[in-house]
Amino acid sequence: RATVASRGPFQVISVLLLLFTANGIFEPLEVALNRVWGCTKNRSYFRNQLVSLGLIFACGTLAMVSMILTAMNQTFLTRLVGTNTVTAAFLGGVLFKMAAIPISILILLLVYWLLPNCKVPIDRMLPVAVTVGLLLEVLKYLTLILWPWLEQKLRVEYGPFIYSVTIVLWSFFASMLLLAGAESAKRNAGIKPEAASSTQSSSA
């Protein structure tokens, strides 16, 4: 509530810049997934921007739905057990964390399925998305556990850039997990790069 109350007026240029920079995340990720699946050709810049924009809105919508459902559940719990109880606070936190896991899995499934520039078997990607989603949750809580030590180390070495470096480090490990999941799915499906390339060529 304090964050919402302290925000400034809506800025169109800021939103456009945010969308533009967010689009840049998916371009190298598409290239990496194309390499994993043996796709022979990357999308053009314009097509990549369209796909990235669609994924941004889809992921944002899923996150918004998750927050809305969590807020509705918290409202229900407040009416059920009261406002100033430890039980309500605990159950609200549990519901929020439980809602975040399936949303993360759905987002990963969309990225695995739609981002590569070739046909990817969605049935093979679902268990991978579940596994990687759970591993990302483990990574998140591992980061929280190690944060006191990590914060002290990064603050000494990077000074005012501590949070930027933290984001880069976490993004690196998350990306490695995501790409490892794609590589695992390809190997379990028995698809070699040459076979994936020929599939892409025949579909074109």
N, C-alpha and C positions, 0 to 999 in steps of 0.2 A: 504493500500500500504506500509506503514511504517513497519507493522508487517511482511508482506511477504518479504520485502527487508532485514529485519534484521534477518531472519531465517538462521540457519546453514544448513549444508549438510544433505541429506536424511539419516536417521539412521534406518536400518532394525530392530535392536534389540529393539529400542524404539517403533516402530510400533507394533511389536509382543507383547511387554509388555502391550501396550495400549489395544490391542485386548483381551489379556488374562484377564486384570482387568475389561474391559467392559463386558466380558462374565459373570463375577461374579455378575453383577447386576441382571441378569435375573434368576439366580438359586433360590434365596430366593423369587423372585417375582413369579416364577412358582409354588413353594410350597404354597404360599399364595393363588394364583388363583385356584390351585387344591383343596385347602381346601374350598374355596368359592363355587366351583361347585361340591364338593363332589367326586372328582376323587379319586379312591381307591389306586392308585399307582403313585408315582413320576417317572419321567424319570431317566434312569441311567446317571451317570456323563458324559459319552461320548456322549450320545444322547442329553443331555441338552446343552453341548458345541456346538454341530452341529446346533441345533435349535437357540441357542443364537447368534452364528456367522452369521447365515442366517439373523436373525432379525437386527443385527448390520449393515450388508451390505445393507439390504433393507431400513432401516431408514436413513443410510448415503446417499444412492442414492436419496431418496426423498428429503432430505435436500439440496443435491447438485443441483437437478433439480429446487428446489425453488429458490436458489441463482442465478442460471443461468437465469431463467425466469425474476427474479427481475432486474438483470444486463441488460438484453435485453430491458426491459421496461424503465429503466433509460436512456439507450442510445437513445431510441426512443424519450423520453421526452426531452432530451438534444437537440436533433436535432429540436424538435418541438418548444420549448419555450426558448432555449438558455442555456448557461452553468451557468452563474452567476446570476440566478434569484431565488428569494424566492419561486416562484411557482414550479420550477423544484425540489428544495430541499424538499419542502413539499410533492409534489406528489410522489417523489421517496420514502420518508419515509412511506407514506401511503401504497404504493404498496408493500413494503417490509413486513410491518406488516400484510397486508391482505393476502399475500402469505404464511405467517407463520402459519396462523390459519388452513387452509385445510390440510397442511402438518402435523401439529400436530394431527389433527383428524385421518388422514390415519395411522400415526404411532401408535396411540392408538388402532385403529381398528385391526391392525396387531397383536399387543401385546395381546389384548383381545381374538382374534380368534385363533392364532397359539400357544401361550405359554402354555395354560393349556393342560394337558395330557389326555384330553377326548374331545368328540365332543361338541362344543359350537355353538349354533345357531347364525350365523353371522347377520341375520336380526334383532335379538334382540340386538345385540351389536352396530349396527350402530347409533341409536339415543343416546345410552349411550356414545359412543365415541365422538359424536358431543357435548353433554352436558358437559362431562368432559374436552374436549378440550377448550371449551369456559370458563369454570371455571378456568382452568389452566392459561388462558390469564388474567383473572381477578386477580388471585393470583400473577401473574408476575407484573402487574401494581400496585397492592396493595403493593408489596414488594418495588417497586421503590418509591412509595409515602412515605412509612414508613422508607426508608433506612437511611435518615439523623439521625433520632432518634435511629434506630436499630444499625447503625454503631457505634455511640457513646457508646451505652450500651455494645455491644459486644467487642469493643476495650478495655474498662475498665476491663471487666471480663475475656477476653480470650487473650488479648495482640496480639502477632504475629500470633495466630491461628484464627484470626477473619474470614478470608475468608473460611477456612476449615469448621468452625462452621456454617457459613452462608449457605454453600452448603449442609451440613447435615440437617439443619433446613428446607431449601426449599425442599430438597428431601423427607423429612419426610412428610410434608404437601401434596406434590404432590402424594406420594405413598398412603396416606390416601384417597385422592380424587379418585385415580385410583381404589383402592379396594372397596370404597363405590359405585362407578359406577358398578363394577362387581356384588356386592351384590344386588344392586337395579335391575339389569337386571335379575338376578336369581329369585328374588321375583316376578317381573312382569311377568316372564315366567311361574310362578307357579311350579317351579322345587324345590323339597326338596332335601337335601343332599342324602337321601336314594335312591331317584329316579335317581339322577345323578350317583350314584355309580352303580346301577343296569344297567344303560345304558352303562357305561364303561365296566362292566363285560360281558354284552351280545355282545358288539362290539368286545371284545377281543376273 
